[in-house]
Amino acid sequence: MSRIGVGIIGASPLRPGWAVAAHLPALASLPEASAKAAGDAYGVPAYSDPSLLIARPDVDLVVVTVRLAHHHALISQAVAAGKMVMSEWPLGVDIAQSTDIAARVTKTDLWTLIGLQARMAPSIRYARDLVEQGYVGKVLGTAIVGSGIAWTTVSDSAHTYMFDAQSNASLLSVPVMHAIDAMQFVVGDLTDVRATSAVRNPVIRLADTEQDIQSTTPDHLAIAATLESGAVASIFYRGGTSRGENFRWEINGSDGDLVLTSPVGNLQVLAPNLFGGRGEDASVAPLDIPSEYDLGTGSLEGPGANVARLYAAFARDLRDGTPGATAPDFAHALRLHRTLDGIAHAAASGVAQTLGQGR
């Protein structure tokens, strides 16, 4: 397969979202894919019925970028049609849906891709290698503090579902799990967790309708955990943004420290800056990232860059016949959903949860 025909479900010019901001620019920047996304605005065919797009013989990869509530039905339909599927994270509304989707895929030889693109950032991939090469020595601990942008006191009617705990499009399931996926990629898996969360902003103002709604989704979350190596990890996220730093991640070791920062708390959106210091260094300084850590996005910047790197990694795995080797697939997504489920149980019950999953 020299080119991959891509059909995107959710790329509407009437309500531009993540597909328009990230997926379309990402695909346009790559030689491996031929995007068949949405409408005259993009010069390609458009459909109001997703099944018509899925049925197109020239669509090899179906990309699902709609609300989480629709993931299970659309992914199941695409898999039944024999199509490769890329789904935004989370995979399903809950662990039951995610398990079912993964089980459907295992009965086929279809390739899958999950939208956990933070690990594609050159700075994060380089940080992983630095840790494995001993830059910080023995990893003693790691800590992330971040802002989730959404889940604050003012929103709009298009995003009311994010404040309904039943939808599971939450601070934990979205920005926190993107950050934890990157953390586990760099320093190893969590083995047990303790967590607490709270709804600190119970009343949300919808700016477009001037109405108030009640929020049942926690907007503050604190996690304390242990890694497989024995290192201690902490993750704290709040909704909205901070007047201080919106993302800071430290990896502290016996011989050195790595620090990653970003103006955006949603780690998947922008590649963070990387700083390091070791030995006799009194502080950290910016680290130059070797060019080979960028999977080839050309001049593309912004939200589409990490998505482009994710697609490029998928195309490379496909070409090499190594599913999931570089680009995370649905099997990886299911493992992360188990971690998500464990953290949610820890926060709800106040009881530590033991986790087990492959890196």
C-alpha positions in Angstrom: 0.0 0.0 0.0 1.9 3.1 -1.3 -0.8 5.5 -0.2 -3.4 5.4 2.6 -6.9 6.7 1.7 -8.2 8.4 4.8 -11.8 9.3 5.7 -12.4 11.5 8.7 -15.6 11.3 10.7 -16.1 14.6 12.5 -14.3 17.1 10.2 -17.2 19.6 9.8 -16.5 23.2 8.6 -19.7 24.3 10.3 -18.3 23.4 13.8 -14.6 23.3 13.5 -13.0 21.2 16.1 -9.9 19.0 16.7 -10.3 17.3 13.3 -10.1 20.6 11.5 -7.4 22.1 13.8 -5.1 19.1 13.9 -6.0 16.1 11.7 -6.5 17.9 8.4 -3.3 19.9 8.6 -1.4 16.8 9.8 -2.6 14.7 6.8 -2.0 17.5 4.3 1.7 17.6 5.5 2.4 13.9 5.0 3.2 12.1 1.7 1.8 8.8 3.1 -1.8 9.7 3.3 -4.5 11.0 0.9 -7.2 12.7 3.0 -10.8 12.4 2.0 -12.3 14.3 4.8 -15.2 16.7 4.6 -17.0 18.9 2.2 -16.3 21.5 -0.4 -14.3 23.5 2.1 -11.6 20.9 1.7 -12.2 20.0 -1.9 -13.1 16.4 -1.1 -16.4 14.4 -0.9 -18.5 14.9 2.3 -21.3 12.8 3.8 -23.9 13.4 6.4 -24.2 9.6 7.0 -20.9 8.2 8.3 -21.7 4.8 6.9 -21.4 6.1 3.3 -17.9 7.3 4.1 -17.0 4.0 5.7 -18.2 2.1 2.7 -16.1 4.0 0.2 -13.6 1.5 -1.4 -10.9 4.1 -1.6 -11.0 4.8 2.2 -8.5 2.5 3.9 -8.3 4.2 7.3 -11.4 5.6 9.1 -10.6 8.3 11.5 -13.1 8.9 14.4 -12.9 12.4 15.9 -16.5 12.8 17.1 -17.8 12.9 20.7 -16.9 9.9 22.9 -20.5 8.7 23.1 -20.4 7.8 19.4 -17.0 6.0 19.4 -18.2 2.5 20.0 -20.8 2.4 17.3 -18.7 4.1 14.6 -15.5 2.1 15.3 -17.5 -1.2 15.4 -19.1 -0.3 12.1 -15.7 0.5 10.5 -14.2 -2.7 11.8 -17.1 -4.7 10.5 -16.5 -3.1 7.1 -12.9 -4.3 7.2 -11.3 -0.9 7.6 -8.3 0.2 9.6 -9.4 2.6 12.3 -7.8 5.6 14.0 -9.7 6.8 17.1 -9.2 9.8 19.2 -8.6 9.0 22.9 -10.5 7.8 24.9 -11.3 4.7 23.0 -14.7 4.0 24.6 -16.9 5.6 27.2 -15.9 3.1 29.8 -13.8 0.0 30.3 -16.6 -2.3 29.0 -16.9 -0.5 25.7 -13.1 -0.3 25.3 -12.7 -4.0 26.0 -15.5 -4.8 23.4 -13.8 -2.6 20.7 -10.4 -4.2 21.3 -12.0 -7.7 21.2 -13.6 -7.0 17.9 -10.3 -5.9 16.4 -8.4 -9.0 17.7 -10.7 -11.2 15.6 -9.4 -9.5 12.5 -6.0 -8.6 11.0 -6.9 -4.9 10.9 -4.4 -2.3 12.0 -5.5 0.4 14.5 -4.2 3.7 15.9 -5.2 5.5 19.1 -4.9 9.3 19.4 -2.2 9.4 22.1 0.1 11.6 20.3 2.0 13.3 23.2 4.5 10.5 23.1 5.3 11.5 19.5 6.7 14.9 20.5 10.5 15.0 19.9 11.2 16.4 23.3 9.3 13.5 25.0 10.9 10.8 22.8 14.4 12.3 23.5 13.6 12.5 27.3 12.8 8.7 27.2 16.1 7.9 25.6 18.0 10.2 28.0 16.4 8.4 31.0 17.2 5.0 29.5 20.8 6.1 28.8 21.3 7.2 32.4 21.2 10.9 32.1 19.5 11.4 35.4 21.0 8.2 37.0 18.5 6.2 39.0 15.0 7.7 38.7 13.9 8.7 42.2 10.7 10.5 41.5 8.6 12.3 38.9 5.9 15.0 39.2 3.5 16.7 36.9 1.4 19.8 37.5 -1.0 20.8 34.8 -4.1 22.8 33.8 -6.8 21.1 31.8 -8.1 24.3 30.1 -11.8 23.1 30.1 -13.7 22.2 33.3 -13.7 25.8 34.5 -16.6 28.1 35.4 -17.5 29.4 31.9 -18.1 27.2 28.9 -20.7 27.0 26.1 -23.7 24.8 25.2 -21.6 22.7 22.7 -19.5 21.4 25.6 -22.1 20.7 28.3 -21.4 17.0 28.0 -18.0 17.6 29.5 -19.6 18.5 32.8 -21.7 15.4 33.0 -19.8 12.6 34.8 -21.7 10.0 32.9 -20.1 11.1 29.6 -16.6 10.4 30.9 -15.1 13.1 28.8 -13.4 14.4 31.9 -10.4 16.1 33.4 -9.1 12.6 34.3 -9.9 10.8 31.1 -8.6 13.4 28.7 -5.7 15.7 29.8 -4.6 13.7 32.8 -4.5 10.4 30.8 -2.6 12.0 27.9 0.0 13.1 30.4 0.1 9.8 32.2 0.6 8.0 28.9 3.6 10.2 28.2 4.9 9.7 31.7 4.7 5.9 31.4 6.4 6.1 28.0 9.3 7.9 29.5 9.8 6.5 33.1 7.7 3.3 33.2 4.3 2.2 34.3 2.4 3.0 37.5 1.9 0.0 39.7 -0.3 1.4 42.4 -2.2 4.6 42.8 -4.0 6.7 45.4 -6.2 9.6 44.2 -8.6 12.2 45.3 -10.8 14.5 43.2 -13.4 17.2 43.8 -16.0 19.3 42.0 -14.7 22.7 43.1 -16.8 24.6 40.4 -20.3 23.1 40.7 -22.0 25.9 38.7 -21.0 26.4 35.0 -22.1 29.5 33.1 -22.8 28.9 29.4 -21.6 32.1 27.7 -23.6 31.6 24.5 -27.0 31.1 26.2 -26.4 32.9 29.5 -27.7 29.8 31.3 -26.2 28.0 34.3 -25.7 24.2 34.5 -24.6 22.0 37.3 -21.3 20.1 37.0 -20.9 16.6 38.2 -17.4 16.2 36.7 -14.4 16.7 39.1 -12.3 19.7 38.1 -9.4 19.1 40.5 -7.5 15.8 40.8 -4.4 14.7 42.7 -2.7 11.3 42.2 0.1 9.7 44.2 1.6 6.6 42.8 4.5 4.2 42.6 6.3 3.2 39.4 7.5 -0.3 38.5 11.0 0.9 39.4 10.0 1.9 42.9 10.2 5.7 42.0 7.4 7.9 43.5 5.1 9.8 41.1 2.6 12.6 41.6 0.2 14.2 39.2 -2.0 17.2 40.0 -4.4 18.7 37.5 -6.9 21.5 37.8 -9.5 22.7 35.3 -9.1 26.0 33.5 -5.7 27.7 33.4 -3.2 29.1 35.9 -1.6 32.5 36.2 1.5 30.5 36.9 2.7 27.5 34.9 0.1 25.5 33.0 2.3 22.4 32.6 5.5 21.4 34.4 6.9 17.9 34.5 10.1 17.0 36.5 12.0 13.8 36.4 14.4 13.7 39.3 17.3 11.2 39.5 20.3 10.4 41.6 22.6 12.1 39.1 20.5 14.7 37.3 17.1 16.2 36.5 14.9 16.7 33.4 12.2 19.3 33.2 9.5 19.6 30.5 7.3 22.7 30.3 4.5 23.9 28.1 2.1 26.9 28.0 -0.7 24.4 27.4 -1.7 21.8 30.0 -3.0 19.4 27.4 0.3 17.7 26.6 -1.0 16.2 23.4 -1.6 19.6 21.8 2.0 21.0 21.8 5.5 19.6 22.1 6.9 20.7 25.5 10.2 22.4 26.0 12.9 20.2 27.4 15.5 21.2 30.0 18.2 19.2 31.8 21.0 19.4 34.3 23.3 16.8 35.8 26.4 16.4 37.9 27.8 19.8 38.9 25.2 21.8 37.1 23.5 24.2 39.5 20.3 24.4 37.4 18.7 23.0 34.3 19.2 24.5 30.8 17.5 24.0 27.4 18.6 20.8 25.7 19.1 20.6 22.0 17.0 17.8 20.5 18.7 15.8 17.7 16.8 16.0 14.4 16.2 12.3 14.2 13.7 12.6 17.1 11.2 14.4 14.8 9.4 11.9 12.6 9.2 14.3 9.7 6.5 16.9 9.9 8.3 19.5 7.8 7.4 23.1 8.7 4.1 22.1 10.4 3.7 23.6 13.9 0.9 23.9 16.4 -1.8 21.2 17.2 -1.3 19.3 14.0 2.4 18.6 14.4 2.2 15.8 17.0 -0.8 14.3 15.1 1.3 14.3 11.9 4.1 12.5 13.7 1.5 10.0 14.9 0.3 9.3 11.4 3.9 9.1 10.1 4.7 6.6 12.8 1.7 4.5 11.9 2.7 4.6 8.2 6.2 3.5 9.1 4.9 0.6 11.2 2.5 -0.4 8.4 5.4 -0.3 5.9 7.6 -2.3 8.2 5.0 -4.8 9.2 5.4 -4.0 12.9 1.9 -3.1 14.3 2.1 -1.0 17.4 5.9 -0.8 17.4 6.0 3.0 17.3 2.4 4.2 17.0 0.1 3.1 19.8 -2.8 0.8 18.8 -6.1 -0.2 20.4 -4.3 -2.9 22.5 -2.3 -0.1 24.0 -5.4 2.0 24.5 -7.1 -0.9 26.4 -4.1 -1.1 28.8 -4.3 2.6 29.4 -8.1 2.4 30.0 -7.4 -0.2 32.8 -5.1 2.4 34.4 -7.8 5.1 33.9 -10.3 2.7 35.6 -7.9 2.1 38.5 -7.4 5.8 39.1 -11.1 6.5 38.9 -11.8 3.7 41.5 -9.0 5.1 43.7 -10.5 8.6 43.6 -14.1 7.4 44.2 -13.3 4.9 47.0 -10.3 6.5 48.8 -8.7 3.1 48.6 -5.3 2.5 46.9 -5.6 0.5 43.7 -2.9 -2.0 42.4 -2.3 -1.8 38.6 -0.8 -4.2 36.2 -0.1 -3.5 32.5 2.6 -3.7 29.9 4.6 -0.5 29.0 
